[in-house]
């Protein structure tokens, strides 16, 4: 019997995950599993480190995150009656399209949806669902939350919404960490799945590596919440089972439902994602509409010469020759967007009276950087 862990938190789940990436990957290999997912809380901070470590160990990397889903619009920063401030939902990238959509969702969550946690909403999920696999997550997932409240009707509505968004790539998730609430809610999820024809997977909500690491994890929670360990009212997970379990241990937990373990292999088979490090992935700078339909290279040229006219009283041939040489190199390297972005945030800092240095490193020797206002040192 084999199994793939699809719900795992590393130290990038800040002050919650207590497992280092390389150690988690190594332990996965030791336990004889050939694939592993990373699903940190609301972020993708560790995905490239995880990808590299997994590839080096011969483990298939599955890149994802446990997203925070707002009950209404992700920009609504207030509590909604009868709802959590956010629900958990595990998202896994099937392919390049899914990975790009995952990055978009993570960025939007931090830039627009921050309310206690970086959140997205179902409208965004619908817009960026292509290439993604979703599962209903833990007891803080929307389906489990509403079943825990005794609201089966709204739990069904939530499942229907996720099915409409993700289709055959939506799974209901069950866990067994010997927590009393789980023993009540997860049988209801399983019944719901049979009634609605939704596939079920079993996961372990991994937050640390080995059995016995729960005390270190508990201290992290105290740091996160600013509470003493002996505070009876503080946040606790109430279990010592959030470690990376072997396939045999998972089978013992779900021996009456082996299909929920086998289905994790099915999900791993769906994953077809390779990250090409040989290509440069530079951000695109949005060119103002009033500049017309021009390329980043042409816009950089315009800004450089406008700046040169301000910097120099007389644009002689020596200055123009140096500008043209540098612009040619920048174009050849495909770095126009990079220069435009740097000048934009340097100017934004100055507009806000944020101190900016005169220039450092090789940038101080660039006339383009000088004309753009990135540096204040004339290289000539």
N, C-alpha and C positions, 0 to 999 in steps of 0.2 A: 504494500500500500504506500503510495507517495502522496505528496501534498505540497502546495505552494503557499507561503505566508503572503497575504495580500493586504495586510493592515498593520503597518509597522512605523513606529516613531523613533527617530534618531535624536542626537543631541541638538539637531536643528529645530526640533519642537521645543522651543526655548523654555528652560526651567520646568520641563515636563518629561521629555525624552532623556533617558540616562544611558543610551547605547551609542557607542562610537561606530561610525559607518564601517571602517575596515574590520573591526572586531565582529560586527553583525554579519558581514559577508563571510568572514572566515568561519564563524560558527555555523552558518548555513551550509557551507561546503562540508564541514565536519559531520553534520547531521544527514548528509547524503541527498540534499535537495538541490535541484539544478536551476531554480529561478527564485527571485525574491523581489518584492515591491518596497518602495519607499513612499510613505504617505504622511509626511509631517503636517502638523496643524497649520493650515492656511498659508503655507509658503512652499517655495521650490528652492530654498537656499542650498540644500545639499544634493540636488539631483545630479549635477555633473561629477562631483566627488564620488557619489554612489555609483554612477554609471561606470566610471573608470575603475573603481575598486572591484565591482562585480565582473566586468569584462576580464580583468587581470586574473581573477580567481576561477574563470570558466563558468560563472553564474549568469543566467539571463537576467538583465536588469529590467524591471518594470517601473517606469517613472510615473509618479502620481502625487497627490496630496489629499489630505482630509479637509475639504473645503467647509467654510462656514456659510450657510444659506440663510439669508434674511427672510423673515416671515412675510414681508411685503417688499417694497422697493429697497434696494440695497443702500440708497442714499437717505432713507428715513431713519433718523437718529433718535428714536424714542421707543420705549417699551410698548408692545401691542398687547392688549388684554387677552389673556388666555393663550399667549404664544411665548415661546422662548425668544431671547434676543437674537439667537441664531441656532440653526440646526446643523448637525454634521452630515456630510455626504462624501464618500470616498470616490475620487475621480482618478482613473488610470488612462494613460495615453497609449492608444493602440498603434499609432504610426506618427509620421512627421506632422500631419495635419492636426492630429490630436495633441501632440506636444506643443505646437504653436498656439492652439486654442487654450491649452492649460496655462501657458505663459500669459496670454492675454487676460484670462480670468483672474489670475493671481495679481497681475499689475492693476487691473481695474479695482480689485478688492482693496488694495492698499491705497490707491489714489482717490477713490470715490466712496468706498463702502465701510470705512473704519468706524465702528461703534463697539467699543470694547475689543472686538476682533475684526480682522479684515474680511468683509462679507461680500458675497455676490447674491443675485436673486435668480428666480426661475426664468425670467425674461432673458437674462444674460446666458443662462444655461442653454436655453433654446437656440439662441443666436450662435453660440460657440460649442455646440454639442458634437459636431462632426469629429469622428476619430477618437471619441472618448467612451470609456466603459465606466459605469457608475454602480455603486452598491450603497445600501441604505445605512451603513455604518453601525455605530454602537448604540448604547442606550440614549445617547444624546442626538441620535438621528430623528428625523421628523416622524417616521412611521412608529418607531419604538416610543417616542415621547407621547404621541397621541393615544396609543394603546395603553400606555401607563396611566394616562388621564381617564381611561375608560371610554374614549371617543373613537369607537371602531369605524364609524361612518367617515370621519375626517381622515383616519388612517388610510382607508380605502381610497379616498379622494387623492391623498398624497401619492399613493402607489400609482394610481391612474395618471397623474400628472407626470411622474418620472418615466412611466412607460411611454407616454406620448412624446416625451423629449428624447429618450434614449432607445426606445424600441427593444430589440433583442439584446441590447447591451446594458440592460438594467437588471440588477440582481438584488434580491433581499438577502440580508446578512444576519447570521445568528452567531452568538458567542457563548462560551460557558467558562466563566471565571469563578464559579462557586459563589456568585453574588445572588442573594435572595430575589432581588427584583428581576434579574435575568430569568430565573426559573419560572417566574410568572409571565413575563412579556414574550420571551422567545418562542414558547409553544404557540402563542397567539399569532406570531409572525409566520410560523410554519403553517399553521392552519390557513392563514390569509393567502399564503403562497399557493397552496394546493387549490384553494377556491378560485383564485384568479389566474392560475396557470403561470406563475412567475417563478423562475429558477432561484434556488437558494444556495448560498455558499456559507461555509463555516470559516471563521477567522479567529485568531487570537490577537487581542488589542495590545500588541507588543510595545512596551515602553522601556524595557531593560533586557539585558542579555541572558542572564542566568537566574535560575531559581535561587533565592537568597539575596538578590540585589534590590529587593523591595524597600529595604531600609534607606539605602542611598537615594532611591527614587522618592521616598516619602520626604526626605530632607529637601529635595529639589522643590517639591510642592510647597513646603513651608517658606522657602525663599521666594517662590512665585507669589504667594498670597500674603507674605509678611506676617505669618502667624507662628506661634510657638508650637512645638511638637505635642506638648501636653494640653493644648487648647481643645476642649471637647467639641467645640462648635466649628472647628476648621474643616476645610475641604480634605476629604480622604477618598481613596479609591476602594478601600474596604476589601482588598484581596491581595494575595501574594502570588497571583497566577499570571501576571502580565509580562512573562518572559518568553524568549524564543523557544517554543516547544518543538520536540521532534515529531516526525510523522506518526510514530507509534503512540506518543502521548495524545496527539490530536485524535487518532483513531479510537483510543480508549474513551475519550470524551463523547465522540459521536458514532460509536460502533453500531447504533441502531439506525443511523442515517449515513452510510458510507458515501452516498452520492453527493452530499454537500461538501465532502472533501475532494472527491474526484473532479468536481466541477471547477475547482481552483486550477487544475491542470488545463481544463478547457479554456479558461481565461488566459492563462500563460501562453497557450498556443495561438491565441488571437493577436498577441503582441508582435509587431513587426516594425521595430524602431531602431534605426542606427543613426548615431550622431557623427557627422562628417567634420572632423577637426581640420581637414585640409582647406576648407573654405572659410573666408572671412565673413562674419555676420555683423556688418556695421549698421547702426540705426539710420533711418532716413530722416533728413531734416525737412520740415514742412516749409516750402517756399511761399512767401506772401503772395496773395492773388494779384496784387497791384504790380508785381514784377513780371507778370505774364507767364506763359507756358515755356519756362526755360529749365535747363538742367542744373543740378547742384554745382557743377563746375562753372557754368556761366554766372550763376548767382554769386559764387565765391569770388569770381573775377570782378564783378561789379562792386561788391563790398570792399574788396582789396583796393581798387583804384579810388573809390570814394574816400577811403581812409588815408590813402597815400596823398591825396590832394589836401587833406587836413594836416597831415604830418609834415609834409615838405612844401616849402614855398615854390620850389622849382623842380618839376619832375624831369630831370635830365635823363639821358640815355643809360647812364650807369644804374640809376634806380629802376628804370623800366626793364632793363636787361635782367636785373636780379629778380624782380617780381615775376617776369615771364618764365625764368628758369625754375623758380620754386613752384609756380602754378602748374608747370608742365610735369614736375615730379609728383605733385599732389594728385593730378589727374591720372597719371600712369599708375599710381598706387591705389587709386579709388578712395582717397581719403578726404574728398571735398566735404562730405557730410560730417565727418569728424570735426574738421576745422569750424564748420558752421555751428555745430552744437556747442563746442567749447567757447566760441565767441559769444554765443547766446547766453550761456549761464554766467560767464564772466561779466557781461554787461548787466545781467539781472542782479548780480551781487552788487555792482557799483550803484545801480539805481536804488538799491535798498540800503546804501551806506554800509555795506559789509566790506571790511578791508580785504584787498586783493594784493598779492605780492607783485613786485615789478617784473618778475620772470625768473625761471630757473631751468637748468639743463639745456638741452639742445634747442628748446623753443625760444630761448633768448637770442639765438642766432638767426631767427627766421624773420625776414622782412614782411612776409604775409601775416605772421602772428602780430607783428608790430603795427601794421596798417589796420588790422582788425580790432586792435585794442586789447588783445589777449595779453601782450607784454607791453612794458613801458620803456624798453631799452632799444635804442636805434642800433641795429646790427651793422650799419655802415659807418 
